Amino acid sequence: MTSTPALTPTRPPSKPRSGGIGALYAGNARSVVSRGLLATRSTNYLIVLSGFFEPVFYLLSMGLGLGALVGNVATSTGEHVPYAAFIAPALLAVSAMNGAIYDSTWNVFFKMQYAKLYEGMLTTSLGPLDVALGEILLALLRGALYAGGFMIVMQVLGLNLAWTAILALPAVLLIAFGFASLGMAITSYLKTFQQMDWITFVMLPMFLFSATFYPLSVYPTAIQWVIQALPLWHGVELVRGLTTGALSVAMLWHVLYYVVMIAIGLVFTTRRLRALFLD
């Protein structure tokens, strides 16, 4: 009498992803955010907090120190404001940019290239758009944390000159969202830490030349056109107009710039994650 070989239980095949948006998005980006917040709280929250102080030091040294020598400065609409009130909103935009860029570049690079975190995420029901939105929202939270703290410093120092300064908070979130989405899209194409240095190489001159410390009019016309193509300049002008009360129709163009920036970043990030880990 022959014995029947034992059957080894097998894992049922995973359900294939459906086509269309179902293949990209499971509606669960919050799980990516929750995981990121737990990791930040348990490992590097002190590093997160340290990033808040850099723009504050710039404000105290240049805005209050150098500002005593400079006096008033003209905004793009011709309004004359104290130098500290001129650079404070620019540093607010920079603060949002720094927080968003750090989380969407260096952190994403490590998770993608070394921790292999996204490969694990995408073996679950999560889609590439869930991962992209989750990581971008994490970067957005960091940018909002930096900007919110800096707004309090500005209010204490009396550098919010108009009631429209309250609108700078949603403007800062828009700026952080734009840089986070584009930062993650760019990072998805980088392979080595040496290539990551290119991001710093771009950010530093953008920080110095985006009318952060000087009016745009001090530069030659050709340089002005280059500066106006940079994303940070649009953020600086948007926040500066809101905190100083120098409002203009051109501010809508700045908002549109970031809306397009967000859309491009989300599309490229989603497609890149799908190409890397699913196709």
Secondary structure, DSSP 8 states (H G I E B T S, - for coil): ------------------SGGGGT--S-HHHHHHHHHHHIIIIIHHHHHHTTHHHHHHIIIIIIIIHHHH-EEE-TTS-EEEHHHHHHHHHHHHHHHHHHHHIIIIIHHHHHHTS-HHHHHTTTT--HHHHHHHHHHHHHHHHHHHHHHHHHHHHHTT---SGGGGGHHHHHHHHHHHHHHHHHHHHTT--SHHHHHHHHHHHHHHHHHSSSSS-GGGS-HHHHHHHHTSHHHHHHHHHHHHHH----THHHHHHHHHHHHHHHHHHHHHHHHHHHHT-
